Amino acid sequence: MYLRKLMVLCLLAYGYFYLSKQGMVPSIEQLKRFVLNETPSAQQTGPIMQQQANQKQSVTNLAAQQQPSTTAAPALYNKKYSPTKIQTYWVTIKDNKLVVTGKATPYGQYTNANGVILYIDEQRANKKTTVKVPFSNDDTIHYEFPLSYNVGDVILNLNEYYNGKADDPNKVLGYAEYHLTDGDPYLEPSYMVQSNNPVLVSLAKRITAGKRTDTEKSRAIFEWVANNIAYNAPLADSPNPPLYSALTTYEHRVVLCSGYADLSAALHRAVGIEAKVDYGENHAWNEVKLNGVWQTEDPTYGSGFINLNTGKFVRSYHPAYFYKSDKHKEGEYPW
């Protein structure tokens, strides 16, 4: 029994050494370097590295802004955001850009990886981007991705890719996550509160023309939203009600409470007044900063009510809701 096992082990060992000599499986030295995360010397891997370089020269991709880079931690970066190391790569934030530098992992070098694939999630922009960045001739990368906003959460997942092989976003080398705080989140735009949209900026300026104080401007915005937007009564009890952005609300004019609140927030931010979008008890409204104090405003309730007999919306302006809401706050939307 033991002699048979010994013979089998000998055959397996002989087979492994034979295949490694043929280059069909990694050699003992290559496995050792991979486990210890060592970089093969040029002398040991010259033919393989030259083959990789020839392959990389033929690669064309959308990522054109590349310069050779070292694998040391970036010397220049926004001190608020520490560099994140993902094996042989570094990720950081600089000048409102997501910067990725580094070189191929030992495994990537041995298996002829063609570059890195970046899965970027900008939550405030509700935007997910996939970018492939091919290696330069020396298996390094330097790539800068311009971010949509300078506030909010950004998540990057990174992996190495191979031409002709399907990519799996669930299998990555690692990730980096940053919470950007380079602006005021209650003044900056978002994908739901498009306070930088030219149409909404023009509207906000027209509504507040001639108003001197922020309180006068805020009241004018509240009155305009309450008097020009109608409530979509048939959707009041919907189990999955839609969310309306500020621009959609302006264009459609018949929305739910989220539309009122998003449009009000956008118009306030467009004229430099900080505004939040609150939620609670299946309702949305605003908090607006006036004279250094956050004031509750509910333009939905200020616009009218639903007739319980007919189920239809009845327009009826209620100025009292410029100072209050009938609901209790549970949180704030991230936009």
SETORLO-548048 format. One record per residue (C-alpha): residue number from 1; residue in one letter; x, y, z. Coordinates in nm, 3 decimals. Layout:
! SETORLO-548048
> NUM/A/X/Y/Z
...
//
This chain:
! SETORLO-548048
> 1/M/0.000/0.000/0.000
> 2/Y/0.270/0.251/0.104
> 3/L/0.494/0.149/-0.185
> 4/R/0.207/0.215/-0.429
> 5/K/0.150/0.564/-0.285
> 6/L/0.523/0.636/-0.308
> 7/M/0.526/0.535/-0.672
> 8/V/0.227/0.757/-0.748
> 9/L/0.396/1.055/-0.579
> 10/C/0.714/0.996/-0.774
> 11/L/0.521/0.985/-1.101
> 12/L/0.338/1.308/-1.015
> 13/A/0.662/1.484/-0.924
> 14/Y/0.829/1.366/-1.244
> 15/G/0.526/1.480/-1.448
> 16/Y/0.529/1.825/-1.284
> 17/F/0.901/1.881/-1.348
> 18/Y/0.862/1.761/-1.708
> 19/L/0.571/1.998/-1.774
> 20/S/0.754/2.291/-1.609
> 21/K/1.052/2.231/-1.837
> 22/Q/0.813/2.250/-2.133
> 23/G/0.676/2.580/-2.004
> 24/M/0.325/2.434/-1.962
> 25/V/0.308/2.502/-1.586
> 26/P/0.493/2.751/-1.359
> 27/S/0.835/2.641/-1.237
> 28/I/0.924/2.616/-0.868
> 29/E/1.112/2.949/-0.890
> 30/Q/0.814/3.122/-1.055
> 31/L/0.577/2.990/-0.790
> 32/K/0.816/3.105/-0.520
> 33/R/0.833/3.457/-0.666
> 34/F/0.454/3.474/-0.697
> 35/V/0.397/3.366/-0.335
> 36/L/0.661/3.609/-0.206
> 37/N/0.528/3.885/-0.438
> 38/E/0.870/3.931/-0.596
> 39/T/0.925/4.083/-0.939
> 40/P/1.116/3.858/-1.183
> 41/S/1.447/3.998/-1.300
> 42/A/1.489/4.102/-1.661
> 43/Q/1.739/3.822/-1.714
> 44/Q/1.503/3.552/-1.585
> 45/T/1.197/3.664/-1.780
> 46/G/1.341/3.851/-2.077
> 47/P/1.161/3.650/-2.350
> 48/I/0.830/3.656/-2.166
> 49/M/0.849/4.029/-2.089
> 50/Q/0.946/4.106/-2.450
> 51/Q/0.649/3.903/-2.573
> 52/Q/0.421/4.099/-2.338
> 53/A/0.563/4.430/-2.461
> 54/N/0.496/4.337/-2.824
> 55/Q/0.139/4.244/-2.736
> 56/K/0.079/4.563/-2.537
> 57/Q/0.195/4.785/-2.827
> 58/S/-0.091/4.659/-3.041
> 59/V/-0.357/4.737/-2.783
> 60/T/-0.580/5.039/-2.847
> 61/N/-0.828/5.163/-2.587
> 62/L/-1.028/5.461/-2.473
> 63/A/-0.776/5.526/-2.195
> 64/A/-0.522/5.737/-2.376
> 65/Q/-0.379/5.949/-2.096
> 66/Q/-0.105/5.721/-1.969
> 67/Q/0.246/5.783/-1.849
> 68/P/0.493/5.535/-1.697
> 69/S/0.467/5.517/-1.320
> 70/T/0.644/5.359/-1.027
> 71/T/0.475/5.145/-0.766
> 72/A/0.567/5.373/-0.477
> 73/A/0.291/5.558/-0.296
> 74/P/0.195/5.877/-0.487
> 75/A/0.398/6.176/-0.370
> 76/L/0.134/6.432/-0.470
> 77/Y/-0.227/6.384/-0.368
> 78/N/-0.506/6.556/-0.176
> 79/K/-0.403/6.515/0.188
> 80/K/-0.768/6.464/0.285
> 81/Y/-0.772/6.133/0.096
> 82/S/-0.501/5.881/0.182
> 83/P/-0.374/5.662/-0.103
> 84/T/-0.520/5.313/-0.113
> 85/K/-0.295/5.021/-0.207
> 86/I/-0.444/4.738/-0.414
> 87/Q/-0.160/4.483/-0.441
> 88/T/0.085/4.649/-0.686
> 89/Y/-0.143/4.948/-0.760
> 90/W/-0.214/5.278/-0.586
> 91/V/-0.538/5.476/-0.592
> 92/T/-0.583/5.834/-0.474
> 93/I/-0.774/6.159/-0.534
> 94/K/-0.603/6.461/-0.690
> 95/D/-0.758/6.774/-0.844
> 96/N/-1.105/6.613/-0.842
> 97/K/-0.972/6.313/-1.035
> 98/L/-0.948/5.949/-0.940
> 99/V/-0.582/5.859/-1.004
> 100/V/-0.465/5.499/-1.051
> 101/T/-0.095/5.411/-1.083
> 102/G/0.116/5.098/-1.054
> 103/K/0.239/4.794/-1.241
> 104/A/0.118/4.445/-1.324
> 105/T/0.108/4.196/-1.039
> 106/P/0.353/3.904/-1.057
> 107/Y/0.062/3.681/-1.154
> 108/G/-0.046/3.931/-1.419
> 109/Q/0.306/3.940/-1.559
> 110/Y/0.331/3.563/-1.576
> 111/T/-0.014/3.519/-1.733
> 112/N/0.029/3.808/-1.979
> 113/A/-0.243/4.039/-1.848
> 114/N/-0.316/4.320/-2.094
> 115/G/-0.402/4.594/-1.845
> 116/V/-0.638/4.688/-1.564
> 117/I/-1.015/4.724/-1.567
> 118/L/-1.171/4.986/-1.341
> 119/Y/-1.531/4.971/-1.217
> 120/I/-1.612/5.323/-1.091
> 121/D/-1.931/5.403/-0.898
> 122/E/-2.013/5.773/-0.841
> 123/Q/-2.316/5.759/-0.617
> 124/R/-2.408/6.128/-0.609
> 125/A/-2.408/6.127/-0.989
> 126/N/-2.586/5.790/-1.002
> 127/K/-2.319/5.696/-1.254
> 128/K/-2.129/5.370/-1.304
> 129/T/-1.835/5.364/-1.545
> 130/T/-1.615/5.078/-1.667
> 131/V/-1.275/5.169/-1.809
> 132/K/-1.003/4.945/-1.950
> 133/V/-0.650/5.084/-1.921
> 134/P/-0.384/4.890/-2.118
> 135/F/-0.034/4.853/-1.974
> 136/S/0.248/5.058/-2.120
> 137/N/0.554/4.878/-2.256
> 138/D/0.699/4.828/-1.908
> 139/D/0.374/4.688/-1.763
> 140/T/0.289/5.009/-1.573
> 141/I/-0.015/5.237/-1.579
> 142/H/-0.099/5.596/-1.490
> 143/Y/-0.464/5.686/-1.543
> 144/E/-0.672/5.983/-1.426
> 145/F/-1.051/5.969/-1.426
> 146/P/-1.234/6.305/-1.394
> 147/L/-1.505/6.284/-1.128
> 148/S/-1.852/6.431/-1.180
> 149/Y/-1.872/6.607/-0.843
> 150/N/-1.638/6.706/-0.562
> 151/V/-1.871/6.579/-0.289
> 152/G/-2.027/6.239/-0.222
> 153/D/-1.913/5.876/-0.224
> 154/V/-1.691/5.720/-0.491
> 155/I/-1.608/5.347/-0.505
> 156/L/-1.349/5.187/-0.732
> 157/N/-1.309/4.812/-0.793
> 158/L/-0.991/4.712/-0.977
> 159/N/-0.886/4.398/-1.161
> 160/E/-0.647/4.293/-1.436
> 161/Y/-0.796/4.199/-1.771
> 162/Y/-0.706/3.972/-2.060
> 163/N/-0.804/4.036/-2.421
> 164/G/-1.051/3.775/-2.541
> 165/K/-1.150/3.673/-2.189
> 166/A/-1.481/3.777/-2.032
> 167/D/-1.457/4.023/-1.742
> 168/D/-1.632/3.950/-1.413
> 169/P/-1.702/4.262/-1.200
> 170/N/-1.757/4.035/-0.899
> 171/K/-1.397/3.913/-0.910
> 172/V/-1.146/4.190/-0.846
> 173/L/-0.804/4.243/-0.691
> 174/G/-0.941/4.496/-0.443
> 175/Y/-1.127/4.823/-0.402
> 176/A/-1.087/5.182/-0.287
> 177/E/-1.360/5.397/-0.136
> 178/Y/-1.362/5.772/-0.079
> 179/H/-1.609/6.020/0.069
> 180/L/-1.546/6.350/-0.110
> 181/T/-1.585/6.668/0.096
> 182/D/-1.431/6.933/-0.129
> 183/G/-1.758/7.126/-0.160
> 184/D/-2.081/7.200/0.026
> 185/P/-2.322/6.909/-0.039
> 186/Y/-2.617/7.142/0.020
> 187/L/-2.500/7.385/-0.248
> 188/E/-2.356/7.142/-0.504
> 189/P/-2.573/6.981/-0.774
> 190/S/-2.653/6.612/-0.801
> 191/Y/-2.831/6.383/-1.044
> 192/M/-3.164/6.453/-0.867
> 193/V/-3.105/6.818/-0.778
> 194/Q/-2.967/6.969/-1.101
> 195/S/-2.899/7.314/-0.962
> 196/N/-2.642/7.382/-1.235
> 197/N/-2.886/7.317/-1.520
> 198/P/-2.914/7.636/-1.730
> 199/V/-3.296/7.618/-1.744
> 200/L/-3.328/7.589/-1.366
> 201/V/-3.061/7.852/-1.302
> 202/S/-3.248/8.096/-1.527
> 203/L/-3.577/8.014/-1.354
> 204/A/-3.428/8.065/-1.007
> 205/K/-3.285/8.404/-1.103
> 206/R/-3.616/8.511/-1.254
> 207/I/-3.814/8.405/-0.945
> 208/T/-3.579/8.584/-0.702
> 209/A/-3.521/8.898/-0.909
> 210/G/-3.551/9.208/-0.691
> 211/K/-3.541/9.007/-0.364
> 212/R/-3.274/9.132/-0.129
> 213/T/-3.251/8.881/0.156
> 214/D/-3.223/8.503/0.148
> 215/T/-3.554/8.481/0.334
> 216/E/-3.729/8.684/0.063
> 217/K/-3.569/8.469/-0.208
> 218/S/-3.665/8.148/-0.029
> 219/R/-4.026/8.259/0.015
> 220/A/-4.047/8.349/-0.354
> 221/I/-3.915/8.004/-0.450
> 222/F/-4.158/7.832/-0.211
> 223/E/-4.452/8.024/-0.356
> 224/W/-4.354/7.950/-0.716
> 225/V/-4.312/7.575/-0.659
> 226/A/-4.634/7.549/-0.456
> 227/N/-4.836/7.739/-0.716
> 228/N/-4.692/7.589/-1.034
> 229/I/-4.648/7.219/-0.949
> 230/A/-4.943/6.983/-0.907
> 231/Y/-4.964/6.662/-0.705
> 232/N/-5.006/6.332/-0.894
> 233/A/-5.296/6.205/-0.682
> 234/P/-5.348/5.868/-0.862
> 235/L/-4.997/5.764/-0.754
> 236/A/-5.038/5.870/-0.392
> 237/D/-5.079/5.511/-0.265
> 238/S/-4.846/5.344/-0.513
> 239/P/-4.632/5.069/-0.350
> 240/N/-4.335/5.177/-0.564
> 241/P/-4.378/5.550/-0.630
> 242/P/-4.136/5.708/-0.878
> 243/L/-3.878/5.965/-0.771
> 244/Y/-3.884/6.289/-0.967
> 245/S/-3.571/6.493/-1.020
> 246/A/-3.579/6.872/-1.018
> 247/L/-3.559/6.897/-1.397
> 248/T/-3.824/6.628/-1.452
> 249/T/-4.053/6.811/-1.211
> 250/Y/-4.010/7.140/-1.396
> 251/E/-4.077/6.973/-1.731
> 252/H/-4.378/6.758/-1.627
> 253/R/-4.533/6.980/-1.356
> 254/V/-4.740/6.686/-1.214
> 255/V/-4.536/6.486/-0.964
> 256/L/-4.520/6.346/-0.611
> 257/C/-4.364/6.502/-0.302
> 258/S/-4.008/6.410/-0.405
> 259/G/-4.045/6.627/-0.714
> 260/Y/-4.158/6.929/-0.514
> 261/A/-3.865/6.889/-0.273
> 262/D/-3.601/6.828/-0.541
> 263/L/-3.710/7.127/-0.749
> 264/S/-3.722/7.353/-0.444
> 265/A/-3.373/7.240/-0.341
> 266/A/-3.235/7.299/-0.693
> 267/L/-3.379/7.652/-0.716
> 268/H/-3.240/7.744/-0.373
> 269/R/-2.893/7.609/-0.452
> 270/A/-2.896/7.785/-0.789
> 271/V/-2.906/8.121/-0.609
> 272/G/-2.655/8.021/-0.340
> 273/I/-2.890/7.916/-0.060
> 274/E/-2.813/7.584/0.113
> 275/A/-3.098/7.333/0.088
> 276/K/-3.154/6.971/0.197
> 277/V/-3.409/6.713/0.087
> 278/D/-3.557/6.542/0.395
> 279/Y/-3.775/6.232/0.417
> 280/G/-3.998/6.064/0.674
> 281/E/-4.335/5.889/0.699
> 282/N/-4.350/5.831/0.319
> 283/H/-4.306/6.200/0.249
> 284/A/-4.032/6.440/0.131
> 285/W/-3.979/6.809/0.201
> 286/N/-3.695/7.061/0.248
> 287/E/-3.473/7.220/0.505
> 288/V/-3.335/7.557/0.393
> 289/K/-3.060/7.747/0.573
> 290/L/-3.175/8.103/0.641
> 291/N/-2.989/8.343/0.871
> 292/G/-2.768/8.055/0.987
> 293/V/-3.061/7.834/1.091
> 294/W/-3.212/7.534/0.910
> 295/Q/-3.579/7.609/0.842
> 296/T/-3.835/7.343/0.743
> 297/E/-4.033/7.410/0.424
> 298/D/-4.294/7.178/0.272
> 299/P/-4.396/7.298/-0.076
> 300/T/-4.608/6.985/-0.135
> 301/Y/-4.845/7.060/0.152
> 302/G/-4.821/7.426/0.063
> 303/S/-4.963/7.357/-0.284
> 304/G/-5.298/7.201/-0.191
> 305/F/-5.464/6.876/-0.081
> 306/I/-5.634/6.559/-0.207
> 307/N/-6.015/6.558/-0.193
> 308/L/-6.101/6.241/0.000
> 309/N/-6.435/6.207/-0.182
> 310/T/-6.305/6.238/-0.537
> 311/G/-5.940/6.135/-0.487
> 312/K/-5.834/6.433/-0.694
> 313/F/-5.577/6.699/-0.617
> 314/V/-5.720/7.039/-0.524
> 315/R/-5.488/7.335/-0.562
> 316/S/-5.499/7.554/-0.252
> 317/Y/-5.197/7.758/-0.151
> 318/H/-5.104/7.730/0.221
> 319/P/-4.828/7.980/0.313
> 320/A/-4.797/7.834/0.665
> 321/Y/-4.594/7.544/0.523
> 322/F/-4.314/7.786/0.442
> 323/Y/-4.217/7.731/0.807
> 324/K/-4.318/7.370/0.875
> 325/S/-4.414/7.018/0.769
> 326/D/-4.670/6.784/0.924
> 327/K/-4.431/6.488/0.905
> 328/H/-4.144/6.380/1.128
> 329/K/-3.797/6.368/0.982
> 330/E/-3.631/6.026/0.951
> 331/G/-3.334/6.120/0.735
> 332/E/-3.192/6.312/0.440
> 333/Y/-3.150/6.200/0.081
> 334/P/-2.782/6.192/-0.027
> 335/W/-2.851/6.439/-0.308
//
